[in-house]
Structures are given as C-alpha cells and as structure tokens.
Amino acid sequence: MKNLKNFIKEEDGMGTVEIVLIIVVLIALVAIFRDGMKSVLQTILKKIKKNANAI
C-alpha cells in the first residue's frame, strides 16, 4: 500500500507530458496559421532580395 501511495505522488513523468503537449500545440498553431505565415515569409524574402539587389 505504501508503494502505491509513493507511485501516485511521484511526478517525474510530468515533464515529458508537458513537453509533448507544448509540441502538439505548436504543431496545431502552425497548421492553423500556415497560409498567413507563408505569405509573411514570402513578403519578407522579397524585400530582402530587392534590397540585396540595390546594394
């Protein structure tokens, strides 16, 4: 019975679960905002290319 109580109180696995949840949330955000991020990155790269040609 004492071993069962110690097992329930142990929180070593919580770090792994938290990391997995954070990764899942980040992947979901990327999937939701993929088109918006793609257009922003394309605009930034176009400006960089334009300014690089000016130099």
All heavy atoms as atom14 arrays in JSON, in Angstrom:
{
  "sequence": "MKNLKNFIKEEDGMGTVEIVLIIVVLIALVAIFRDGMKSVLQTILKKIKKNANAI",
  "atom14_mask": [
    [1, 1, 1, 1, 1, 1, 1, 1, 0, 0, 0, 0, 0, 0],
    [1, 1, 1, 1, 1, 1, 1, 1, 1, 0, 0, 0, 0, 0],
    [1, 1, 1, 1, 1, 1, 1, 1, 0, 0, 0, 0, 0, 0],
    [1, 1, 1, 1, 1, 1, 1, 1, 0, 0, 0, 0, 0, 0],
    [1, 1, 1, 1, 1, 1, 1, 1, 1, 0, 0, 0, 0, 0],
    [1, 1, 1, 1, 1, 1, 1, 1, 0, 0, 0, 0, 0, 0],
    [1, 1, 1, 1, 1, 1, 1, 1, 1, 1, 1, 0, 0, 0],
    [1, 1, 1, 1, 1, 1, 1, 1, 0, 0, 0, 0, 0, 0],
    [1, 1, 1, 1, 1, 1, 1, 1, 1, 0, 0, 0, 0, 0],
    [1, 1, 1, 1, 1, 1, 1, 1, 1, 0, 0, 0, 0, 0],
    [1, 1, 1, 1, 1, 1, 1, 1, 1, 0, 0, 0, 0, 0],
    [1, 1, 1, 1, 1, 1, 1, 1, 0, 0, 0, 0, 0, 0],
    [1, 1, 1, 1, 0, 0, 0, 0, 0, 0, 0, 0, 0, 0],
    [1, 1, 1, 1, 1, 1, 1, 1, 0, 0, 0, 0, 0, 0],
    [1, 1, 1, 1, 0, 0, 0, 0, 0, 0, 0, 0, 0, 0],
    [1, 1, 1, 1, 1, 1, 1, 0, 0, 0, 0, 0, 0, 0],
    [1, 1, 1, 1, 1, 1, 1, 0, 0, 0, 0, 0, 0, 0],
    [1, 1, 1, 1, 1, 1, 1, 1, 1, 0, 0, 0, 0, 0],
    [1, 1, 1, 1, 1, 1, 1, 1, 0, 0, 0, 0, 0, 0],
    [1, 1, 1, 1, 1, 1, 1, 0, 0, 0, 0, 0, 0, 0],
    [1, 1, 1, 1, 1, 1, 1, 1, 0, 0, 0, 0, 0, 0],
    [1, 1, 1, 1, 1, 1, 1, 1, 0, 0, 0, 0, 0, 0],
    [1, 1, 1, 1, 1, 1, 1, 1, 0, 0, 0, 0, 0, 0],
    [1, 1, 1, 1, 1, 1, 1, 0, 0, 0, 0, 0, 0, 0],
    [1, 1, 1, 1, 1, 1, 1, 0, 0, 0, 0, 0, 0, 0],
    [1, 1, 1, 1, 1, 1, 1, 1, 0, 0, 0, 0, 0, 0],
    [1, 1, 1, 1, 1, 1, 1, 1, 0, 0, 0, 0, 0, 0],
    [1, 1, 1, 1, 1, 0, 0, 0, 0, 0, 0, 0, 0, 0],
    [1, 1, 1, 1, 1, 1, 1, 1, 0, 0, 0, 0, 0, 0],
    [1, 1, 1, 1, 1, 1, 1, 0, 0, 0, 0, 0, 0, 0],
    [1, 1, 1, 1, 1, 0, 0, 0, 0, 0, 0, 0, 0, 0],
    [1, 1, 1, 1, 1, 1, 1, 1, 0, 0, 0, 0, 0, 0],
    [1, 1, 1, 1, 1, 1, 1, 1, 1, 1, 1, 0, 0, 0],
    [1, 1, 1, 1, 1, 1, 1, 1, 1, 1, 1, 0, 0, 0],
    [1, 1, 1, 1, 1, 1, 1, 1, 0, 0, 0, 0, 0, 0],
    [1, 1, 1, 1, 0, 0, 0, 0, 0, 0, 0, 0, 0, 0],
    [1, 1, 1, 1, 1, 1, 1, 1, 0, 0, 0, 0, 0, 0],
    [1, 1, 1, 1, 1, 1, 1, 1, 1, 0, 0, 0, 0, 0],
    [1, 1, 1, 1, 1, 1, 0, 0, 0, 0, 0, 0, 0, 0],
    [1, 1, 1, 1, 1, 1, 1, 0, 0, 0, 0, 0, 0, 0],
    [1, 1, 1, 1, 1, 1, 1, 1, 0, 0, 0, 0, 0, 0],
    [1, 1, 1, 1, 1, 1, 1, 1, 1, 0, 0, 0, 0, 0],
    [1, 1, 1, 1, 1, 1, 1, 0, 0, 0, 0, 0, 0, 0],
    [1, 1, 1, 1, 1, 1, 1, 1, 0, 0, 0, 0, 0, 0],
    [1, 1, 1, 1, 1, 1, 1, 1, 0, 0, 0, 0, 0, 0],
    [1, 1, 1, 1, 1, 1, 1, 1, 1, 0, 0, 0, 0, 0],
    [1, 1, 1, 1, 1, 1, 1, 1, 1, 0, 0, 0, 0, 0],
    [1, 1, 1, 1, 1, 1, 1, 1, 0, 0, 0, 0, 0, 0],
    [1, 1, 1, 1, 1, 1, 1, 1, 1, 0, 0, 0, 0, 0],
    [1, 1, 1, 1, 1, 1, 1, 1, 1, 0, 0, 0, 0, 0],
    [1, 1, 1, 1, 1, 1, 1, 1, 0, 0, 0, 0, 0, 0],
    [1, 1, 1, 1, 1, 0, 0, 0, 0, 0, 0, 0, 0, 0],
    [1, 1, 1, 1, 1, 1, 1, 1, 0, 0, 0, 0, 0, 0],
    [1, 1, 1, 1, 1, 0, 0, 0, 0, 0, 0, 0, 0, 0],
    [1, 1, 1, 1, 1, 1, 1, 1, 0, 0, 0, 0, 0, 0]
  ],
  "atom14_positions": [
    [[0.82, -1.19, 0.0], [0.0, 0.0, 0.0], [0.87, 1.26, 0.0], [0.55, 2.22, -0.67], [-0.91, -0.04, 1.23], [-2.01, 0.95, 1.2], [-3.14, 0.52, -0.12], [-4.45, 1.58, 0.24], [0.0, 0.0, 0.0], [0.0, 0.0, 0.0], [0.0, 0.0, 0.0], [0.0, 0.0, 0.0], [0.0, 0.0, 0.0], [0.0, 0.0, 0.0]],
    [[1.97, 1.21, 0.75], [2.88, 2.35, 0.83], [3.51, 2.62, -0.54], [3.66, 3.78, -0.95], [3.95, 2.07, 1.88], [4.84, 3.26, 2.16], [5.79, 2.94, 3.29], [6.67, 4.12, 3.6], [7.6, 3.85, 4.68], [0.0, 0.0, 0.0], [0.0, 0.0, 0.0], [0.0, 0.0, 0.0], [0.0, 0.0, 0.0], [0.0, 0.0, 0.0]],
    [[3.86, 1.55, -1.25], [4.45, 1.71, -2.58], [3.47, 2.36, -3.55], [3.84, 3.17, -4.4], [4.91, 0.36, -3.13], [6.14, -0.15, -2.42], [6.91, 0.63, -1.85], [6.32, -1.46, -2.42], [0.0, 0.0, 0.0], [0.0, 0.0, 0.0], [0.0, 0.0, 0.0], [0.0, 0.0, 0.0], [0.0, 0.0, 0.0], [0.0, 0.0, 0.0]],
    [[2.19, 2.01, -3.45], [1.17, 2.59, -4.31], [1.03, 4.09, -4.05], [0.94, 4.88, -5.0], [-0.17, 1.88, -4.08], [-1.34, 2.38, -4.93], [-1.06, 2.15, -6.41], [-2.62, 1.69, -4.51], [0.0, 0.0, 0.0], [0.0, 0.0, 0.0], [0.0, 0.0, 0.0], [0.0, 0.0, 0.0], [0.0, 0.0, 0.0], [0.0, 0.0, 0.0]],
    [[1.06, 4.5, -2.8], [0.96, 5.91, -2.46], [2.17, 6.69, -3.0], [2.03, 7.79, -3.52], [0.85, 6.09, -0.94], [-0.49, 5.71, -0.38], [-0.54, 5.95, 1.12], [-1.87, 5.5, 1.69], [-1.94, 5.71, 3.15], [0.0, 0.0, 0.0], [0.0, 0.0, 0.0], [0.0, 0.0, 0.0], [0.0, 0.0, 0.0], [0.0, 0.0, 0.0]],
    [[3.35, 6.1, -2.87], [4.55, 6.75, -3.39], [4.49, 6.88, -4.9], [4.92, 7.88, -5.47], [5.81, 5.97, -2.97], [6.12, 6.13, -1.49], [5.7, 7.09, -0.86], [6.85, 5.17, -0.94], [0.0, 0.0, 0.0], [0.0, 0.0, 0.0], [0.0, 0.0, 0.0], [0.0, 0.0, 0.0], [0.0, 0.0, 0.0], [0.0, 0.0, 0.0]],
    [[3.97, 5.86, -5.57], [3.85, 5.89, -7.03], [2.9, 7.0, -7.47], [3.16, 7.71, -8.44], [3.37, 4.53, -7.54], [3.2, 4.5, -9.03], [4.3, 4.43, -9.86], [1.94, 4.53, -9.6], [4.16, 4.4, -11.23], [1.78, 4.5, -10.96], [2.89, 4.44, -11.79], [0.0, 0.0, 0.0], [0.0, 0.0, 0.0], [0.0, 0.0, 0.0]],
    [[1.8, 7.17, -6.77], [0.82, 8.2, -7.11], [1.39, 9.6, -6.89], [1.16, 10.51, -7.68], [-0.48, 7.99, -6.32], [-1.17, 6.71, -6.79], [-1.42, 9.18, -6.47], [-2.36, 6.31, -5.96], [0.0, 0.0, 0.0], [0.0, 0.0, 0.0], [0.0, 0.0, 0.0], [0.0, 0.0, 0.0], [0.0, 0.0, 0.0], [0.0, 0.0, 0.0]],
    [[2.17, 9.79, -5.83], [2.74, 11.09, -5.52], [3.92, 11.46, -6.43], [4.26, 12.63, -6.56], [3.21, 11.12, -4.06], [2.07, 11.14, -3.08], [2.59, 11.19, -1.66], [1.45, 11.16, -0.65], [1.96, 11.21, 0.72], [0.0, 0.0, 0.0], [0.0, 0.0, 0.0], [0.0, 0.0, 0.0], [0.0, 0.0, 0.0], [0.0, 0.0, 0.0]],
    [[4.53, 10.48, -7.06], [5.7, 10.72, -7.9], [5.3, 11.53, -9.14], [4.31, 11.25, -9.79], [6.28, 9.37, -8.33], [7.64, 9.48, -8.93], [8.23, 8.09, -9.15], [8.24, 7.3, -8.22], [8.64, 7.85, -10.28], [0.0, 0.0, 0.0], [0.0, 0.0, 0.0], [0.0, 0.0, 0.0], [0.0, 0.0, 0.0], [0.0, 0.0, 0.0]],
    [[6.1, 12.57, -9.45], [5.78, 13.46, -10.56], [6.9, 13.5, -11.6], [7.03, 14.48, -12.32], [5.5, 14.86, -10.03], [4.28, 14.94, -9.14], [4.02, 16.35, -8.67], [4.7, 17.26, -9.15], [3.14, 16.51, -7.82], [0.0, 0.0, 0.0], [0.0, 0.0, 0.0], [0.0, 0.0, 0.0], [0.0, 0.0, 0.0], [0.0, 0.0, 0.0]],
    [[7.7, 12.48, -11.72], [8.82, 12.5, -12.66], [8.35, 12.54, -14.11], [9.0, 13.14, -14.96], [9.72, 11.28, -12.45], [10.48, 11.35, -11.14], [10.58, 12.46, -10.59], [10.95, 10.3, -10.67], [0.0, 0.0, 0.0], [0.0, 0.0, 0.0], [0.0, 0.0, 0.0], [0.0, 0.0, 0.0], [0.0, 0.0, 0.0], [0.0, 0.0, 0.0]],
    [[7.25, 11.93, -14.42], [6.76, 11.87, -15.79], [6.08, 13.14, -16.26], [5.79, 13.29, -17.43], [0.0, 0.0, 0.0], [0.0, 0.0, 0.0], [0.0, 0.0, 0.0], [0.0, 0.0, 0.0], [0.0, 0.0, 0.0], [0.0, 0.0, 0.0], [0.0, 0.0, 0.0], [0.0, 0.0, 0.0], [0.0, 0.0, 0.0], [0.0, 0.0, 0.0]],
    [[5.83, 14.06, -15.4], [5.12, 15.27, -15.77], [5.9, 16.12, -16.77], [5.32, 16.73, -17.63], [4.79, 16.1, -14.53], [3.79, 15.44, -13.6], [2.22, 15.1, -14.39], [1.58, 16.74, -14.51], [0.0, 0.0, 0.0], [0.0, 0.0, 0.0], [0.0, 0.0, 0.0], [0.0, 0.0, 0.0], [0.0, 0.0, 0.0], [0.0, 0.0, 0.0]],
    [[7.2, 16.15, -16.69], [7.98, 16.94, -17.64], [7.8, 16.47, -19.06], [7.65, 17.26, -19.98], [0.0, 0.0, 0.0], [0.0, 0.0, 0.0], [0.0, 0.0, 0.0], [0.0, 0.0, 0.0], [0.0, 0.0, 0.0], [0.0, 0.0, 0.0], [0.0, 0.0, 0.0], [0.0, 0.0, 0.0], [0.0, 0.0, 0.0], [0.0, 0.0, 0.0]],
    [[7.79, 15.19, -19.28], [7.62, 14.62, -20.61], [6.23, 14.94, -21.15], [6.09, 15.33, -22.31], [7.82, 13.09, -20.56], [9.09, 12.82, -20.0], [7.71, 12.49, -21.93], [0.0, 0.0, 0.0], [0.0, 0.0, 0.0], [0.0, 0.0, 0.0], [0.0, 0.0, 0.0], [0.0, 0.0, 0.0], [0.0, 0.0, 0.0], [0.0, 0.0, 0.0]],
    [[5.23, 14.79, -20.31], [3.86, 15.08, -20.75], [3.73, 16.55, -21.13], [3.11, 16.89, -22.15], [2.85, 14.71, -19.64], [1.45, 15.17, -20.0], [2.88, 13.22, -19.39], [0.0, 0.0, 0.0], [0.0, 0.0, 0.0], [0.0, 0.0, 0.0], [0.0, 0.0, 0.0], [0.0, 0.0, 0.0], [0.0, 0.0, 0.0], [0.0, 0.0, 0.0]],
    [[4.31, 17.43, -20.36], [4.22, 18.85, -20.66], [4.91, 19.19, -21.97], [4.4, 19.97, -22.77], [4.84, 19.66, -19.52], [4.03, 19.61, -18.25], [4.76, 20.14, -17.04], [5.97, 20.43, -17.17], [4.13, 20.28, -15.99], [0.0, 0.0, 0.0], [0.0, 0.0, 0.0], [0.0, 0.0, 0.0], [0.0, 0.0, 0.0], [0.0, 0.0, 0.0]],
    [[6.06, 18.6, -22.21], [6.78, 18.86, -23.46], [5.97, 18.37, -24.65], [5.87, 19.06, -25.67], [8.18, 18.19, -23.41], [9.06, 18.94, -22.41], [8.83, 18.21, -24.79], [10.38, 18.26, -22.13], [0.0, 0.0, 0.0], [0.0, 0.0, 0.0], [0.0, 0.0, 0.0], [0.0, 0.0, 0.0], [0.0, 0.0, 0.0], [0.0, 0.0, 0.0]],
    [[5.38, 17.2, -24.54], [4.57, 16.65, -25.64], [3.37, 17.56, -25.9], [3.04, 17.84, -27.06], [4.12, 15.21, -25.32], [3.07, 14.74, -26.3], [5.31, 14.27, -25.31], [0.0, 0.0, 0.0], [0.0, 0.0, 0.0], [0.0, 0.0, 0.0], [0.0, 0.0, 0.0], [0.0, 0.0, 0.0], [0.0, 0.0, 0.0], [0.0, 0.0, 0.0]],
    [[2.72, 18.05, -24.86], [1.58, 18.95, -25.05], [1.99, 20.26, -25.71], [1.28, 20.78, -26.58], [0.89, 19.22, -23.72], [0.09, 18.07, -23.13], [-0.42, 18.42, -21.74], [-1.06, 17.71, -24.03], [0.0, 0.0, 0.0], [0.0, 0.0, 0.0], [0.0, 0.0, 0.0], [0.0, 0.0, 0.0], [0.0, 0.0, 0.0], [0.0, 0.0, 0.0]],
    [[3.14, 20.8, -25.33], [3.63, 22.03, -25.95], [3.9, 21.8, -27.43], [3.54, 22.63, -28.28], [4.88, 22.55, -25.21], [4.49, 23.06, -23.83], [5.58, 23.63, -26.02], [5.65, 23.37, -22.93], [0.0, 0.0, 0.0], [0.0, 0.0, 0.0], [0.0, 0.0, 0.0], [0.0, 0.0, 0.0], [0.0, 0.0, 0.0], [0.0, 0.0, 0.0]],
    [[4.51, 20.68, -27.77], [4.79, 20.37, -29.17], [3.5, 20.23, -29.96], [3.39, 20.73, -31.09], [5.67, 19.1, -29.27], [7.07, 19.4, -28.75], [5.73, 18.59, -30.71], [7.95, 18.19, -28.6], [0.0, 0.0, 0.0], [0.0, 0.0, 0.0], [0.0, 0.0, 0.0], [0.0, 0.0, 0.0], [0.0, 0.0, 0.0], [0.0, 0.0, 0.0]],
    [[2.5, 19.57, -29.39], [1.22, 19.4, -30.07], [0.56, 20.75, -30.32], [0.04, 21.01, -31.41], [0.29, 18.48, -29.25], [-1.13, 18.51, -29.76], [0.82, 17.06, -29.25], [0.0, 0.0, 0.0], [0.0, 0.0, 0.0], [0.0, 0.0, 0.0], [0.0, 0.0, 0.0], [0.0, 0.0, 0.0], [0.0, 0.0, 0.0], [0.0, 0.0, 0.0]],
    [[0.61, 21.64, -29.34], [0.02, 22.97, -29.5], [0.76, 23.75, -30.59], [0.13, 24.41, -31.43], [0.02, 23.74, -28.16], [-0.32, 25.21, -28.36], [-0.95, 23.09, -27.19], [0.0, 0.0, 0.0], [0.0, 0.0, 0.0], [0.0, 0.0, 0.0], [0.0, 0.0, 0.0], [0.0, 0.0, 0.0], [0.0, 0.0, 0.0], [0.0, 0.0, 0.0]],
    [[2.08, 23.68, -30.61], [2.85, 24.4, -31.63], [2.53, 23.88, -33.03], [2.38, 24.65, -33.98], [4.34, 24.28, -31.34], [4.84, 25.09, -30.15], [6.31, 24.8, -29.89], [4.62, 26.56, -30.38], [0.0, 0.0, 0.0], [0.0, 0.0, 0.0], [0.0, 0.0, 0.0], [0.0, 0.0, 0.0], [0.0, 0.0, 0.0], [0.0, 0.0, 0.0]],
    [[2.43, 22.57, -33.17], [2.1, 21.98, -34.47], [0.7, 22.42, -34.9], [0.47, 22.74, -36.08], [2.22, 20.45, -34.42], [3.7, 20.07, -34.29], [1.6, 19.81, -35.65], [3.93, 18.6, -34.03], [0.0, 0.0, 0.0], [0.0, 0.0, 0.0], [0.0, 0.0, 0.0], [0.0, 0.0, 0.0], [0.0, 0.0, 0.0], [0.0, 0.0, 0.0]],
    [[-0.24, 22.46, -33.97], [-1.6, 22.9, -34.3], [-1.61, 24.37, -34.74], [-2.29, 24.72, -35.71], [-2.51, 22.7, -33.09], [0.0, 0.0, 0.0], [0.0, 0.0, 0.0], [0.0, 0.0, 0.0], [0.0, 0.0, 0.0], [0.0, 0.0, 0.0], [0.0, 0.0, 0.0], [0.0, 0.0, 0.0], [0.0, 0.0, 0.0], [0.0, 0.0, 0.0]],
    [[-0.84, 25.21, -34.06], [-0.77, 26.63, -34.45], [-0.17, 26.8, -35.84], [-0.64, 27.6, -36.64], [0.03, 27.42, -33.43], [-0.66, 27.67, -32.09], [0.31, 28.31, -31.11], [-1.88, 28.53, -32.27], [0.0, 0.0, 0.0], [0.0, 0.0, 0.0], [0.0, 0.0, 0.0], [0.0, 0.0, 0.0], [0.0, 0.0, 0.0], [0.0, 0.0, 0.0]],
    [[0.86, 26.03, -36.14], [1.47, 26.09, -37.47], [0.47, 25.64, -38.52], [0.36, 26.25, -39.59], [2.76, 25.24, -37.52], [3.23, 25.05, -38.95], [3.86, 25.9, -36.69], [0.0, 0.0, 0.0], [0.0, 0.0, 0.0], [0.0, 0.0, 0.0], [0.0, 0.0, 0.0], [0.0, 0.0, 0.0], [0.0, 0.0, 0.0], [0.0, 0.0, 0.0]],
    [[-0.29, 24.58, -38.24], [-1.27, 24.09, -39.2], [-2.38, 25.12, -39.42], [-2.84, 25.31, -40.55], [-1.86, 22.77, -38.7], [0.0, 0.0, 0.0], [0.0, 0.0, 0.0], [0.0, 0.0, 0.0], [0.0, 0.0, 0.0], [0.0, 0.0, 0.0], [0.0, 0.0, 0.0], [0.0, 0.0, 0.0], [0.0, 0.0, 0.0], [0.0, 0.0, 0.0]],
    [[-2.8, 25.79, -38.37], [-3.89, 26.76, -38.49], [-3.44, 28.02, -39.24], [-4.15, 28.51, -40.12], [-4.43, 27.15, -37.09], [-5.13, 25.94, -36.46], [-5.35, 28.35, -37.15], [-5.47, 26.13, -34.99], [0.0, 0.0, 0.0], [0.0, 0.0, 0.0], [0.0, 0.0, 0.0], [0.0, 0.0, 0.0], [0.0, 0.0, 0.0], [0.0, 0.0, 0.0]],
    [[-2.28, 28.53, -38.9], [-1.82, 29.79, -39.48], [-0.79, 29.61, -40.59], [-0.03, 30.53, -40.9], [-1.23, 30.68, -38.37], [-2.23, 31.06, -37.32], [-2.15, 30.54, -36.05], [-3.26, 31.92, -37.61], [-3.07, 30.88, -35.07], [-4.2, 32.28, -36.65], [-4.1, 31.75, -35.38], [0.0, 0.0, 0.0], [0.0, 0.0, 0.0], [0.0, 0.0, 0.0]],
    [[-0.77, 28.44, -41.22], [0.23, 28.12, -42.24], [0.2, 29.12, -43.4], [1.24, 29.65, -43.81], [0.01, 26.71, -42.75], [0.97, 26.3, -43.83], [0.75, 24.9, -44.28], [-0.67, 24.7, -44.58], [-1.23, 23.52, -44.72], [-0.53, 22.44, -44.6], [-2.51, 23.41, -45.0], [0.0, 0.0, 0.0], [0.0, 0.0, 0.0], [0.0, 0.0, 0.0]],
    [[-0.99, 29.41, -43.93], [-1.08, 30.3, -45.09], [-0.65, 31.73, -44.74], [0.04, 32.38, -45.52], [-2.51, 30.31, -45.63], [-2.9, 28.95, -46.21], [-1.99, 28.21, -46.65], [-4.11, 28.64, -46.19], [0.0, 0.0, 0.0], [0.0, 0.0, 0.0], [0.0, 0.0, 0.0], [0.0, 0.0, 0.0], [0.0, 0.0, 0.0], [0.0, 0.0, 0.0]],
    [[-1.05, 32.19, -43.57], [-0.66, 33.54, -43.16], [0.84, 33.66, -42.97], [1.45, 34.64, -43.39], [0.0, 0.0, 0.0], [0.0, 0.0, 0.0], [0.0, 0.0, 0.0], [0.0, 0.0, 0.0], [0.0, 0.0, 0.0], [0.0, 0.0, 0.0], [0.0, 0.0, 0.0], [0.0, 0.0, 0.0], [0.0, 0.0, 0.0], [0.0, 0.0, 0.0]],
    [[1.44, 32.66, -42.32], [2.89, 32.69, -42.1], [3.64, 32.58, -43.42], [4.67, 33.23, -43.61], [3.31, 31.55, -41.17], [2.85, 31.75, -39.75], [3.54, 30.59, -38.55], [3.29, 29.02, -39.29], [0.0, 0.0, 0.0], [0.0, 0.0, 0.0], [0.0, 0.0, 0.0], [0.0, 0.0, 0.0], [0.0, 0.0, 0.0], [0.0, 0.0, 0.0]],
    [[3.1, 31.81, -44.35], [3.75, 31.63, -45.65], [3.79, 32.96, -46.41], [4.82, 33.33, -46.97], [2.98, 30.59, -46.45], [3.67, 30.08, -47.65], [2.84, 28.96, -48.28], [3.59, 28.19, -49.3], [2.78, 27.13, -49.89], [0.0, 0.0, 0.0], [0.0, 0.0, 0.0], [0.0, 0.0, 0.0], [0.0, 0.0, 0.0], [0.0, 0.0, 0.0]],
    [[2.69, 33.7, -46.4], [2.65, 34.97, -47.11], [3.56, 36.01, -46.45], [4.22, 36.78, -47.14], [1.22, 35.5, -47.2], [0.73, 35.83, -45.93], [0.0, 0.0, 0.0], [0.0, 0.0, 0.0], [0.0, 0.0, 0.0], [0.0, 0.0, 0.0], [0.0, 0.0, 0.0], [0.0, 0.0, 0.0], [0.0, 0.0, 0.0], [0.0, 0.0, 0.0]],
    [[3.62, 36.01, -45.13], [4.51, 36.95, -44.43], [5.96, 36.65, -44.76], [6.75, 37.55, -45.06], [4.26, 36.9, -42.91], [5.34, 37.63, -42.15], [2.89, 37.46, -42.57], [0.0, 0.0, 0.0], [0.0, 0.0, 0.0], [0.0, 0.0, 0.0], [0.0, 0.0, 0.0], [0.0, 0.0, 0.0], [0.0, 0.0, 0.0], [0.0, 0.0, 0.0]],
    [[6.33, 35.37, -44.73], [7.71, 35.0, -45.05], [8.06, 35.33, -46.5], [9.17, 35.79, -46.78], [7.93, 33.52, -44.77], [8.01, 33.13, -43.3], [8.11, 31.61, -43.16], [9.22, 33.77, -42.65], [0.0, 0.0, 0.0], [0.0, 0.0, 0.0], [0.0, 0.0, 0.0], [0.0, 0.0, 0.0], [0.0, 0.0, 0.0], [0.0, 0.0, 0.0]],
    [[7.14, 35.12, -47.41], [7.4, 35.45, -48.81], [7.6, 36.94, -48.99], [8.49, 37.38, -49.72], [6.25, 34.96, -49.7], [6.25, 33.47, -49.9], [5.06, 32.98, -50.7], [4.08, 33.71, -50.88], [5.14, 31.75, -51.17], [0.0, 0.0, 0.0], [0.0, 0.0, 0.0], [0.0, 0.0, 0.0], [0.0, 0.0, 0.0], [0.0, 0.0, 0.0]],
    [[6.81, 37.75, -48.3], [6.96, 39.21, -48.37], [8.31, 39.65, -47.83], [9.0, 40.47, -48.44], [5.82, 39.89, -47.58], [4.56, 39.44, -48.08], [5.91, 41.39, -47.69], [0.0, 0.0, 0.0], [0.0, 0.0, 0.0], [0.0, 0.0, 0.0], [0.0, 0.0, 0.0], [0.0, 0.0, 0.0], [0.0, 0.0, 0.0], [0.0, 0.0, 0.0]],
    [[8.7, 39.08, -46.71], [9.99, 39.42, -46.11], [11.14, 39.03, -47.04], [12.07, 39.81, -47.26], [10.14, 38.75, -44.73], [9.17, 39.38, -43.73], [11.58, 38.85, -44.22], [9.09, 38.64, -42.4], [0.0, 0.0, 0.0], [0.0, 0.0, 0.0], [0.0, 0.0, 0.0], [0.0, 0.0, 0.0], [0.0, 0.0, 0.0], [0.0, 0.0, 0.0]],
    [[11.06, 37.83, -47.61], [12.13, 37.39, -48.51], [12.19, 38.24, -49.77], [13.28, 38.52, -50.29], [11.94, 35.92, -48.86], [12.2, 34.95, -47.7], [11.85, 33.52, -48.12], [13.64, 35.01, -47.24], [0.0, 0.0, 0.0], [0.0, 0.0, 0.0], [0.0, 0.0, 0.0], [0.0, 0.0, 0.0], [0.0, 0.0, 0.0], [0.0, 0.0, 0.0]],
    [[11.04, 38.67, -50.29], [11.04, 39.56, -51.46], [11.72, 40.89, -51.14], [12.5, 41.41, -51.95], [9.61, 39.8, -51.94], [9.01, 38.64, -52.67], [7.58, 38.93, -53.1], [6.93, 37.72, -53.71], [5.51, 37.95, -54.05], [0.0, 0.0, 0.0], [0.0, 0.0, 0.0], [0.0, 0.0, 0.0], [0.0, 0.0, 0.0], [0.0, 0.0, 0.0]],
    [[11.43, 41.43, -49.96], [12.05, 42.7, -49.56], [13.56, 42.54, -49.38], [14.33, 43.4, -49.77], [11.43, 43.21, -48.26], [10.03, 43.75, -48.44], [9.48, 44.29, -47.15], [8.07, 44.82, -47.34], [7.49, 45.35, -46.08], [0.0, 0.0, 0.0], [0.0, 0.0, 0.0], [0.0, 0.0, 0.0], [0.0, 0.0, 0.0], [0.0, 0.0, 0.0]],
    [[13.98, 41.43, -48.82], [15.41, 41.18, -48.65], [16.1, 41.07, -50.0], [17.16, 41.65, -50.22], [15.64, 39.91, -47.8], [15.21, 40.15, -46.35], [17.09, 39.46, -47.87], [15.22, 38.91, -45.5], [0.0, 0.0, 0.0], [0.0, 0.0, 0.0], [0.0, 0.0, 0.0], [0.0, 0.0, 0.0], [0.0, 0.0, 0.0], [0.0, 0.0, 0.0]],
    [[15.47, 40.34, -50.91], [16.05, 40.16, -52.25], [16.12, 41.49, -52.99], [17.12, 41.8, -53.66], [15.21, 39.15, -53.04], [15.89, 38.63, -54.29], [14.97, 37.66, -55.02], [15.35, 36.26, -54.68], [14.62, 35.27, -55.5], [0.0, 0.0, 0.0], [0.0, 0.0, 0.0], [0.0, 0.0, 0.0], [0.0, 0.0, 0.0], [0.0, 0.0, 0.0]],
    [[15.08, 42.3, -52.86], [15.04, 43.6, -53.53], [16.15, 44.51, -52.98], [16.86, 45.17, -53.74], [13.68, 44.25, -53.34], [13.52, 45.59, -54.0], [12.14, 46.14, -53.75], [12.01, 47.54, -54.32], [10.7, 48.12, -54.01], [0.0, 0.0, 0.0], [0.0, 0.0, 0.0], [0.0, 0.0, 0.0], [0.0, 0.0, 0.0], [0.0, 0.0, 0.0]],
    [[16.29, 44.54, -51.65], [17.31, 45.39, -51.05], [18.72, 44.86, -51.32], [19.65, 45.64, -51.41], [17.06, 45.52, -49.54], [15.83, 46.36, -49.24], [15.44, 47.2, -50.05], [15.23, 46.12, -48.09], [0.0, 0.0, 0.0], [0.0, 0.0, 0.0], [0.0, 0.0, 0.0], [0.0, 0.0, 0.0], [0.0, 0.0, 0.0], [0.0, 0.0, 0.0]],
    [[18.87, 43.56, -51.44], [20.19, 43.0, -51.75], [20.61, 43.36, -53.17], [21.79, 43.61, -53.42], [20.15, 41.48, -51.57], [0.0, 0.0, 0.0], [0.0, 0.0, 0.0], [0.0, 0.0, 0.0], [0.0, 0.0, 0.0], [0.0, 0.0, 0.0], [0.0, 0.0, 0.0], [0.0, 0.0, 0.0], [0.0, 0.0, 0.0], [0.0, 0.0, 0.0]],
    [[19.66, 43.4, -54.08], [19.98, 43.79, -55.46], [20.32, 45.27, -55.55], [21.08, 45.67, -56.43], [18.81, 43.46, -56.4], [18.64, 41.97, -56.59], [19.59, 41.21, -56.45], [17.44, 41.55, -56.91], [0.0, 0.0, 0.0], [0.0, 0.0, 0.0], [0.0, 0.0, 0.0], [0.0, 0.0, 0.0], [0.0, 0.0, 0.0], [0.0, 0.0, 0.0]],
    [[19.78, 46.08, -54.65], [20.07, 47.51, -54.66], [21.5, 47.8, -54.22], [22.09, 48.8, -54.6], [19.09, 48.24, -53.75], [0.0, 0.0, 0.0], [0.0, 0.0, 0.0], [0.0, 0.0, 0.0], [0.0, 0.0, 0.0], [0.0, 0.0, 0.0], [0.0, 0.0, 0.0], [0.0, 0.0, 0.0], [0.0, 0.0, 0.0], [0.0, 0.0, 0.0]],
    [[22.06, 46.91, -53.43], [23.43, 47.1, -52.94], [24.35, 46.72, -54.05], [25.2, 47.18, -54.54], [23.72, 46.21, -51.71], [22.82, 46.65, -50.57], [25.17, 46.33, -51.3], [22.92, 45.75, -49.35], [0.0, 0.0, 0.0], [0.0, 0.0, 0.0], [0.0, 0.0, 0.0], [0.0, 0.0, 0.0], [0.0, 0.0, 0.0], [0.0, 0.0, 0.0]]
  ]
}
